[in-house]
Amino acid sequence: MSTYFSAEVQAGIDAARKKAQKQRHRLRVEADGQSVRVLRFLEDGFTLDAQTAPQLRGLVNLYDGSKHLYQCLVIATDEEDGEMHYEFKRFTPASDQAPVDFYRGETVPAGLLDRPN
């Protein structure tokens, strides 16, 4: 049995694979006001569709739907099988609270009571 496909069939298979990957992930990258859907999220980076991927370098934000997950510094490394691979230089989880510069104890007061005059 032969595993050879004609060029048209192989192109159709590749297009269907990319479409399925795009639908499966809700992850997207935002940079410079552009939003691009992530094809694969890897341990050391992520991949985008090479035909539509912008040349990202520097600070980007990763979202899962509308939830901000990570703030990253990335660099484009290589293109393979129609996917552009971006590697993390820095990978920081996003937080909805500002960092504090003091220790917060286990027991914190619930509020402040004013002294009656």
N, CA, C and O atoms as a GROMACS GRO file, in nm:
protein
  468
    1MET      N    1   0.084  -0.117   0.000
    1MET     CA    2   0.000   0.000   0.000
    1MET      C    3   0.089   0.124   0.000
    1MET      O    4   0.187   0.130   0.074
    2SER      N    5   0.056   0.220  -0.081
    2SER     CA    6   0.137   0.340  -0.095
    2SER      C    7   0.082   0.452  -0.004
    2SER      O    8  -0.040   0.465   0.012
    3THR      N    9   0.171   0.531   0.054
    3THR     CA   10   0.130   0.643   0.137
    3THR      C   11   0.151   0.775   0.065
    3THR      O   12   0.155   0.881   0.128
    4TYR      N   13   0.164   0.769  -0.066
    4TYR     CA   14   0.184   0.889  -0.146
    4TYR      C   15   0.049   0.952  -0.179
    4TYR      O   16  -0.043   0.883  -0.223
    5PHE      N   17   0.038   1.082  -0.158
    5PHE     CA   18  -0.081   1.158  -0.194
    5PHE      C   19  -0.045   1.257  -0.303
    5PHE      O   20   0.068   1.306  -0.309
    6SER      N   21  -0.140   1.285  -0.387
    6SER     CA   22  -0.114   1.388  -0.488
    6SER      C   23  -0.102   1.523  -0.419
    6SER      O   24  -0.141   1.538  -0.303
    7ALA      N   25  -0.048   1.622  -0.488
    7ALA     CA   26  -0.025   1.755  -0.430
    7ALA      C   27  -0.156   1.819  -0.387
    7ALA      O   28  -0.161   1.887  -0.284
    8GLU      N   29  -0.264   1.798  -0.464
    8GLU     CA   30  -0.392   1.858  -0.431
    8GLU      C   31  -0.451   1.796  -0.304
    8GLU      O   32  -0.505   1.866  -0.219
    9VAL      N   33  -0.441   1.664  -0.293
    9VAL     CA   34  -0.493   1.595  -0.175
    9VAL      C   35  -0.413   1.635  -0.051
    9VAL      O   36  -0.471   1.660   0.055
   10GLN      N   37  -0.279   1.641  -0.065
   10GLN     CA   38  -0.195   1.680   0.048
   10GLN      C   39  -0.225   1.822   0.092
   10GLN      O   40  -0.228   1.850   0.212
   11ALA      N   41  -0.248   1.913  -0.002
   11ALA     CA   42  -0.283   2.051   0.031
   11ALA      C   43  -0.417   2.057   0.105
   11ALA      O   44  -0.433   2.134   0.199
   12GLY      N   45  -0.513   1.975   0.062
   12GLY     CA   46  -0.642   1.969   0.129
   12GLY      C   47  -0.630   1.915   0.270
   12GLY      O   48  -0.697   1.965   0.361
   13ILE      N   49  -0.547   1.814   0.290
   13ILE     CA   50  -0.525   1.757   0.423
   13ILE      C   51  -0.460   1.860   0.514
   13ILE      O   52  -0.500   1.876   0.630
   14ASP      N   53  -0.359   1.931   0.463
   14ASP     CA   54  -0.291   2.034   0.543
   14ASP      C   55  -0.386   2.147   0.580
   14ASP      O   56  -0.383   2.196   0.693
   15ALA      N   57  -0.470   2.190   0.486
   15ALA     CA   58  -0.566   2.298   0.513
   15ALA      C   59  -0.667   2.254   0.619
   15ALA      O   60  -0.702   2.332   0.707
   16ALA      N   61  -0.714   2.129   0.611
   16ALA     CA   62  -0.808   2.078   0.710
   16ALA      C   63  -0.743   2.068   0.848
   16ALA      O   64  -0.807   2.096   0.949
   17ARG      N   65  -0.616   2.029   0.853
   17ARG     CA   66  -0.544   2.019   0.980
   17ARG      C   67  -0.530   2.157   1.044
   17ARG      O   68  -0.552   2.172   1.164
   18LYS      N   69  -0.494   2.258   0.965
   18LYS     CA   70  -0.480   2.394   1.018
   18LYS      C   71  -0.613   2.448   1.067
   18LYS      O   72  -0.620   2.514   1.171
   19LYS      N   73  -0.719   2.422   0.992
   19LYS     CA   74  -0.852   2.469   1.032
   19LYS      C   75  -0.894   2.405   1.164
   19LYS      O   76  -0.950   2.472   1.251
   20ALA      N   77  -0.867   2.276   1.180
   20ALA     CA   78  -0.902   2.206   1.303
   20ALA      C   79  -0.822   2.259   1.422
   20ALA      O   80  -0.875   2.271   1.532
   21GLN      N   81  -0.694   2.289   1.399
   21GLN     CA   82  -0.612   2.344   1.506
   21GLN      C   83  -0.662   2.481   1.549
   21GLN      O   84  -0.664   2.512   1.668
   22LYS      N   85  -0.701   2.563   1.454
   22LYS     CA   86  -0.750   2.696   1.486
   22LYS      C   87  -0.880   2.689   1.565
   22LYS      O   88  -0.902   2.770   1.656
   23GLN      N   89  -0.967   2.596   1.533
   23GLN     CA   90  -1.094   2.584   1.601
   23GLN      C   91  -1.079   2.523   1.740
   23GLN      O   92  -1.158   2.552   1.830
   24ARG      N   93  -0.977   2.440   1.758
   24ARG     CA   94  -0.959   2.370   1.884
   24ARG      C   95  -0.908   2.464   1.994
   24ARG      O   96  -0.948   2.451   2.110
   25HIS      N   97  -0.821   2.557   1.958
   25HIS     CA   98  -0.762   2.646   2.058
   25HIS      C   99  -0.836   2.779   2.064
   25HIS      O  100  -0.876   2.834   1.961
   26ARG      N  101  -0.852   2.829   2.185
   26ARG     CA  102  -0.906   2.963   2.204
   26ARG      C  103  -0.794   3.061   2.230
   26ARG      O  104  -0.818   3.181   2.243
   27LEU      N  105  -0.671   3.011   2.238
   27LEU     CA  106  -0.558   3.097   2.268
   27LEU      C  107  -0.532   3.193   2.153
   27LEU      O  108  -0.544   3.157   2.036
   28ARG      N  109  -0.498   3.317   2.189
   28ARG     CA  110  -0.463   3.415   2.088
   28ARG      C  111  -0.354   3.504   2.142
   28ARG      O  112  -0.337   3.519   2.263
   29VAL      N  113  -0.280   3.564   2.051
   29VAL     CA  114  -0.170   3.654   2.084
   29VAL      C  115  -0.210   3.793   2.041
   29VAL      O  116  -0.263   3.812   1.931
   30GLU      N  117  -0.185   3.892   2.126
   30GLU     CA  118  -0.209   4.031   2.090
   30GLU      C  119  -0.079   4.108   2.099
   30GLU      O  120  -0.007   4.100   2.198
   31ALA      N  121  -0.050   4.183   1.992
   31ALA     CA  122   0.068   4.269   1.988
   31ALA      C  123   0.042   4.381   1.888
   31ALA      O  124  -0.007   4.356   1.778
   32ASP      N  125   0.074   4.502   1.926
   32ASP     CA  126   0.058   4.619   1.840
   32ASP      C  127  -0.084   4.632   1.786
   32ASP      O  128  -0.103   4.672   1.671
   33GLY      N  129  -0.183   4.600   1.867
   33GLY     CA  130  -0.322   4.614   1.826
   33GLY      C  131  -0.372   4.502   1.736
   33GLY      O  132  -0.488   4.505   1.694
   34GLN      N  133  -0.288   4.404   1.704
   34GLN     CA  134  -0.329   4.289   1.622
   34GLN      C  135  -0.354   4.169   1.712
   34GLN      O  136  -0.287   4.151   1.814
   35SER      N  137  -0.451   4.089   1.674
   35SER     CA  138  -0.483   3.967   1.746
   35SER      C  139  -0.475   3.849   1.649
   35SER      O  140  -0.541   3.850   1.545
   36VAL      N  141  -0.394   3.748   1.684
   36VAL     CA  142  -0.373   3.632   1.597
   36VAL      C  143  -0.396   3.506   1.680
   36VAL      O  144  -0.350   3.497   1.794
   37ARG      N  145  -0.466   3.410   1.622
   37ARG     CA  146  -0.496   3.284   1.692
   37ARG      C  147  -0.373   3.193   1.694
   37ARG      O  148  -0.303   3.179   1.594
   38VAL      N  149  -0.350   3.132   1.810
   38VAL     CA  150  -0.237   3.040   1.831
   38VAL      C  151  -0.275   2.902   1.781
   38VAL      O  152  -0.382   2.850   1.814
   39LEU      N  153  -0.186   2.841   1.701
   39LEU     CA  154  -0.212   2.704   1.654
   39LEU      C  155  -0.174   2.602   1.761
   39LEU      O  156  -0.253   2.514   1.795
   40ARG      N  157  -0.052   2.615   1.812
   40ARG     CA  158  -0.005   2.521   1.916
   40ARG      C  159   0.067   2.599   2.025
   40ARG      O  160   0.145   2.690   1.996
   41PHE      N  161   0.040   2.564   2.150
   41PHE     CA  162   0.109   2.622   2.264
   41PHE      C  163   0.208   2.519   2.314
   41PHE      O  164   0.168   2.409   2.352
   42LEU      N  165   0.336   2.554   2.316
   42LEU     CA  166   0.441   2.461   2.352
   42LEU      C  167   0.505   2.503   2.484
   42LEU      O  168   0.476   2.610   2.537
   43GLU      N  169   0.590   2.418   2.537
   43GLU     CA  170   0.658   2.447   2.662
   43GLU      C  171   0.750   2.568   2.650
   43GLU      O  172   0.761   2.648   2.744
   44ASP      N  173   0.816   2.582   2.536
   44ASP     CA  174   0.913   2.691   2.518
   44ASP      C  175   0.862   2.801   2.426
   44ASP      O  176   0.938   2.893   2.394
   45GLY      N  177   0.737   2.795   2.382
   45GLY     CA  178   0.684   2.897   2.293
   45GLY      C  179   0.548   2.860   2.238
   45GLY      O  180   0.472   2.788   2.301
   46PHE      N  181   0.519   2.911   2.119
   46PHE     CA  182   0.392   2.883   2.053
   46PHE      C  183   0.412   2.895   1.902
   46PHE      O  184   0.514   2.946   1.856
   47THR      N  185   0.314   2.846   1.826
   47THR     CA  186   0.320   2.855   1.681
   47THR      C  187   0.197   2.927   1.628
   47THR      O  188   0.088   2.919   1.684
   48LEU      N  189   0.219   2.999   1.518
   48LEU     CA  190   0.112   3.068   1.446
   48LEU      C  191   0.115   3.023   1.303
   48LEU      O  192   0.214   2.967   1.256
   49ASP      N  193   0.006   3.047   1.231
   49ASP     CA  194   0.001   3.017   1.088
   49ASP      C  195   0.100   3.108   1.017
   49ASP      O  196   0.095   3.230   1.031
   50ALA      N  197   0.192   3.048   0.941
   50ALA     CA  198   0.300   3.124   0.878
   50ALA      C  199   0.248   3.223   0.773
   50ALA      O  200   0.311   3.327   0.751
   51GLN      N  201   0.135   3.195   0.710
   51GLN     CA  202   0.083   3.284   0.606
   51GLN      C  203   0.025   3.411   0.665
   51GLN      O  204   0.033   3.517   0.602
   52THR      N  205  -0.033   3.404   0.783
   52THR     CA  206  -0.098   3.521   0.842
   52THR      C  207  -0.024   3.577   0.962
   52THR      O  208  -0.066   3.678   1.019
   53ALA      N  209   0.085   3.513   1.003
   53ALA     CA  210   0.156   3.554   1.124
   53ALA      C  211   0.234   3.683   1.100
   53ALA      O  212   0.308   3.693   1.002
   54PRO      N  213   0.218   3.780   1.189
   54PRO     CA  214   0.302   3.899   1.180
   54PRO      C  215   0.443   3.867   1.231
   54PRO      O  216   0.463   3.768   1.300
   55GLN      N  217   0.538   3.951   1.196
   55GLN     CA  218   0.675   3.932   1.246
   55GLN      C  219   0.681   3.985   1.388
   55GLN      O  220   0.714   4.102   1.411
   56LEU      N  221   0.650   3.900   1.484
   56LEU     CA  222   0.650   3.939   1.624
   56LEU      C  223   0.790   3.934   1.682
   56LEU      O  224   0.865   3.840   1.657
   57ARG      N  225   0.822   4.035   1.758
   57ARG     CA  226   0.946   4.037   1.834
   57ARG      C  227   0.926   4.136   1.948
   57ARG      O  228   0.894   4.252   1.925
   58GLY      N  229   0.945   4.089   2.068
   58GLY     CA  230   0.928   4.176   2.182
   58GLY      C  231   0.810   4.135   2.268
   58GLY      O  232   0.780   4.016   2.282
   59LEU      N  233   0.742   4.235   2.324
   59LEU     CA  234   0.636   4.211   2.421
   59LEU      C  235   0.504   4.176   2.353
   59LEU      O  236   0.457   4.249   2.267
   60VAL      N  237   0.445   4.062   2.392
   60VAL     CA  238   0.313   4.020   2.346
   60VAL      C  239   0.232   3.973   2.466
   60VAL      O  240   0.288   3.941   2.571
   61ASN      N  241   0.102   3.968   2.449
   61ASN     CA  242   0.011   3.920   2.553
   61ASN      C  243  -0.062   3.798   2.500
   61ASN      O  244  -0.110   3.797   2.387
   62LEU      N  245  -0.070   3.693   2.583
   62LEU     CA  246  -0.142   3.571   2.548
   62LEU      C  247  -0.275   3.568   2.622
   62LEU      O  248  -0.281   3.591   2.743
   63TYR      N  249  -0.382   3.541   2.547
   63TYR     CA  250  -0.518   3.537   2.602
   63TYR      C  251  -0.581   3.402   2.574
   63TYR      O  252  -0.554   3.339   2.471
   64ASP      N  253  -0.666   3.359   2.666
   64ASP     CA  254  -0.753   3.244   2.644
   64ASP      C  255  -0.894   3.301   2.641
   64ASP      O  256  -0.955   3.325   2.745
   65GLY      N  257  -0.946   3.322   2.520
   65GLY     CA  258  -1.072   3.392   2.506
   65GLY      C  259  -1.051   3.537   2.546
   65GLY      O  260  -0.974   3.608   2.480
   66SER      N  261  -1.118   3.582   2.652
   66SER     CA  262  -1.099   3.719   2.700
   66SER      C  263  -1.012   3.725   2.824
   66SER      O  264  -0.984   3.834   2.874
   67LYS      N  265  -0.968   3.611   2.875
   67LYS     CA  266  -0.888   3.606   2.998
   67LYS      C  267  -0.740   3.623   2.965
   67LYS      O  268  -0.684   3.547   2.886
   68HIS      N  269  -0.677   3.724   3.025
   68HIS     CA  270  -0.536   3.751   3.005
   68HIS      C  271  -0.455   3.650   3.085
   68HIS      O  272  -0.462   3.648   3.208
   69LEU      N  273  -0.376   3.565   3.015
   69LEU     CA  274  -0.301   3.460   3.082
   69LEU      C  275  -0.157   3.499   3.111
   69LEU      O  276  -0.111   3.489   3.225
   70TYR      N  277  -0.084   3.544   3.006
   70TYR     CA  278   0.060   3.566   3.019
   70TYR      C  279   0.102   3.693   2.946
   70TYR      O  280   0.040   3.735   2.849
   71GLN      N  281   0.210   3.751   2.996
   71GLN     CA  282   0.277   3.859   2.926
   71GLN      C  283   0.415   3.803   2.893
   71GLN      O  284   0.486   3.754   2.982
   72CYS      N  285   0.455   3.809   2.766
   72CYS     CA  286   0.574   3.739   2.721
   72CYS      C  287   0.663   3.827   2.635
   72CYS      O  288   0.615   3.917   2.566
   73LEU      N  289   0.792   3.799   2.640
   73LEU     CA  290   0.886   3.851   2.542
   73LEU      C  291   0.916   3.736   2.448
   73LEU      O  292   0.956   3.628   2.492
   74VAL      N  293   0.897   3.756   2.318
   74VAL     CA  294   0.914   3.648   2.222
   74VAL      C  295   1.007   3.690   2.110
   74VAL      O  296   1.033   3.808   2.086
   75ILE      N  297   1.056   3.588   2.041
   75ILE     CA  298   1.136   3.606   1.921
   75ILE      C  299   1.099   3.496   1.823
   75ILE      O  300   1.082   3.380   1.862
   76ALA      N  301   1.086   3.531   1.695
   76ALA     CA  302   1.055   3.430   1.592
   76ALA      C  303   1.180   3.348   1.567
   76ALA      O  304   1.288   3.402   1.546
   77THR      N  305   1.165   3.215   1.570
   77THR     CA  306   1.283   3.130   1.554
   77THR      C  307   1.288   3.060   1.419
   77THR      O  308   1.389   3.068   1.349
   78ASP      N  309   1.181   2.991   1.380
   78ASP     CA  310   1.186   2.920   1.252
   78ASP      C  311   1.046   2.894   1.199
   78ASP      O  312   0.946   2.906   1.270
   79GLU      N  313   1.042   2.857   1.071
   79GLU     CA  314   0.916   2.821   1.006
   79GLU      C  315   0.925   2.677   0.961
   79GLU      O  316   1.022   2.636   0.898
   80GLU      N  317   0.822   2.600   0.995
   80GLU     CA  318   0.822   2.458   0.960
   80GLU      C  319   0.679   2.412   0.936
   80GLU      O  320   0.591   2.436   1.019
   81ASP      N  321   0.655   2.346   0.826
   81ASP     CA  322   0.524   2.290   0.790
   81ASP      C  323   0.414   2.395   0.792
   81ASP      O  324   0.302   2.366   0.834
   82GLY      N  325   0.444   2.515   0.746
   82GLY     CA  326   0.344   2.621   0.741
   82GLY      C  327   0.314   2.687   0.874
   82GLY      O  328   0.216   2.761   0.886
   83GLU      N  329   0.396   2.660   0.974
   83GLU     CA  330   0.379   2.718   1.106
   83GLU      C  331   0.503   2.798   1.143
   83GLU      O  332   0.615   2.751   1.126
   84MET      N  333   0.483   2.919   1.194
   84MET     CA  334   0.592   3.002   1.242
   84MET      C  335   0.605   2.979   1.392
   84MET      O  336   0.509   2.996   1.466
   85HIS      N  337   0.726   2.941   1.436
   85HIS     CA  338   0.750   2.911   1.576
   85HIS      C  339   0.809   3.035   1.645
   85HIS      O  340   0.904   3.095   1.595
   86TYR      N  341   0.751   3.071   1.758
   86TYR     CA  342   0.799   3.182   1.840
   86TYR      C  343   0.844   3.125   1.974
   86TYR      O  344   0.775   3.045   2.035
   87GLU      N  345   0.961   3.168   2.018
   87GLU     CA  346   1.019   3.117   2.142
   87GLU      C  347   1.011   3.223   2.251
   87GLU      O  348   1.028   3.342   2.224
   88PHE      N  349   0.986   3.178   2.374
   88PHE     CA  350   0.978   3.270   2.488
   88PHE      C  351   1.117   3.309   2.535
   88PHE      O  352   1.204   3.223   2.551
   89LYS      N  353   1.138   3.438   2.557
   89LYS     CA  354   1.256   3.486   2.626
   89LYS      C  355   1.219   3.513   2.772
   89LYS      O  356   1.300   3.493   2.862
   90ARG      N  357   1.096   3.559   2.792
   90ARG     CA  358   1.040   3.580   2.927
   90ARG      C  359   0.894   3.540   2.920
   90ARG      O  360   0.827   3.565   2.820
   91PHE      N  361   0.845   3.478   3.028
   91PHE     CA  362   0.711   3.421   3.030
   91PHE      C  363   0.654   3.446   3.169
   91PHE      O  364   0.685   3.372   3.263
   92THR      N  365   0.571   3.550   3.184
   92THR     CA  366   0.522   3.592   3.314
   92THR      C  367   0.370   3.579   3.321
   92THR      O  368   0.300   3.633   3.236
   93PRO      N  369   0.319   3.507   3.421
   93PRO     CA  370   0.173   3.500   3.436
   93PRO      C  371   0.115   3.637   3.464
   93PRO      O  372   0.173   3.715   3.540
   94ALA      N  373   0.002   3.667   3.404
   94ALA     CA  374  -0.065   3.795   3.425
   94ALA      C  375  -0.139   3.791   3.557
   94ALA      O  376  -0.189   3.686   3.599
   95SER      N  377  -0.146   3.905   3.623
   95SER     CA  378  -0.214   3.915   3.751
   95SER      C  379  -0.312   4.031   3.746
   95SER      O  380  -0.286   4.132   3.680
   96ASP      N  381  -0.422   4.018   3.816
   96ASP     CA  382  -0.520   4.126   3.819
   96ASP      C  383  -0.497   4.219   3.938
   96ASP      O  384  -0.573   4.314   3.958
   97GLN      N  385  -0.392   4.192   4.017
   97GLN     CA  386  -0.359   4.276   4.132
   97GLN      C  387  -0.217   4.328   4.116
   97GLN      O  388  -0.130   4.261   4.061
   98ALA      N  389  -0.194   4.448   4.166
   98ALA     CA  390  -0.059   4.505   4.164
   98ALA      C  391   0.027   4.434   4.268
   98ALA      O  392  -0.023   4.395   4.374
   99PRO      N  393   0.156   4.416   4.240
   99PRO     CA  394   0.242   4.352   4.339
   99PRO      C  395   0.261   4.444   4.459
   99PRO      O  396   0.257   4.566   4.447
  100VAL      N  397   0.280   4.384   4.576
  100VAL     CA  398   0.301   4.462   4.698
  100VAL      C  399   0.448   4.455   4.736
  100VAL      O  400   0.517   4.358   4.705
  101ASP      N  401   0.496   4.558   4.804
  101ASP     CA  402   0.636   4.560   4.845
  101ASP      C  403   0.650   4.540   4.996
  101ASP      O  404   0.744   4.590   5.058
  102PHE      N  405   0.554   4.467   5.055
  102PHE     CA  406   0.559   4.436   5.196
  102PHE      C  407   0.496   4.300   5.217
  102PHE      O  408   0.425   4.249   5.130
  103TYR      N  409   0.524   4.240   5.333
  103TYR     CA  410   0.470   4.108   5.366
  103TYR      C  411   0.327   4.122   5.416
  103TYR      O  412   0.298   4.204   5.503
  104ARG      N  413   0.240   4.043   5.361
  104ARG     CA  414   0.102   4.037   5.409
  104ARG      C  415   0.088   3.915   5.499
  104ARG      O  416   0.110   3.802   5.456
  105GLY      N  417   0.051   3.941   5.624
  105GLY     CA  418   0.038   3.833   5.721
  105GLY      C  419  -0.086   3.749   5.694
  105GLY      O  420  -0.168   3.781   5.608
  106GLU      N  421  -0.094   3.640   5.768
  106GLU     CA  422  -0.208   3.550   5.753
  106GLU      C  423  -0.338   3.615   5.798
  106GLU      O  424  -0.443   3.598   5.736
  107THR      N  425  -0.330   3.690   5.907
  107THR     CA  426  -0.450   3.757   5.958
  107THR      C  427  -0.438   3.906   5.927
  107THR      O  428  -0.347   3.974   5.974
  108VAL      N  429  -0.529   3.954   5.850
  108VAL     CA  430  -0.532   4.095   5.816
  108VAL      C  431  -0.664   4.153   5.867
  108VAL      O  432  -0.765   4.082   5.871
  109PRO      N  433  -0.663   4.279   5.906
  109PRO     CA  434  -0.789   4.338   5.955
  109PRO      C  435  -0.893   4.347   5.845
  109PRO      O  436  -0.861   4.370   5.728
  110ALA      N  437  -1.018   4.330   5.883
  110ALA     CA  438  -1.127   4.334   5.786
  110ALA      C  439  -1.161   4.476   5.747
  110ALA      O  440  -1.216   4.499   5.639
  111GLY      N  441  -1.129   4.572   5.833
  111GLY     CA  442  -1.159   4.712   5.802
  111GLY      C  443  -1.106   4.803   5.910
  111GLY      O  444  -1.043   4.757   6.006
  112LEU      N  445  -1.129   4.930   5.896
  112LEU     CA  446  -1.082   5.028   5.990
  112LEU      C  447  -1.203   5.092   6.060
  112LEU      O  448  -1.296   5.138   5.994
  113LEU      N  449  -1.200   5.092   6.192
  113LEU     CA  450  -1.309   5.153   6.269
  113LEU      C  451  -1.267   5.292   6.312
  113LEU      O  452  -1.157   5.310   6.365
  114ASP      N  453  -1.353   5.389   6.290
  114ASP     CA  454  -1.326   5.525   6.334
  114ASP      C  455  -1.357   5.538   6.483
  114ASP      O  456  -1.445   5.470   6.535
  115ARG      N  457  -1.282   5.628   6.551
  115ARG     CA  458  -1.306   5.657   6.692
  115ARG      C  459  -1.421   5.756   6.703
  115ARG      O  460  -1.423   5.855   6.631
  116PRO      N  461  -1.516   5.731   6.789
  116PRO     CA  462  -1.625   5.828   6.805
  116PRO      C  463  -1.569   5.954   6.870
  116PRO      O  464  -1.480   5.946   6.954
  117ASN      N  465  -1.621   6.071   6.832
  117ASN     CA  466  -1.574   6.198   6.887
  117ASN      C  467  -1.640   6.230   7.014
  117ASN      O  468  -1.612   6.334   7.074
   0.00000   0.00000   0.00000
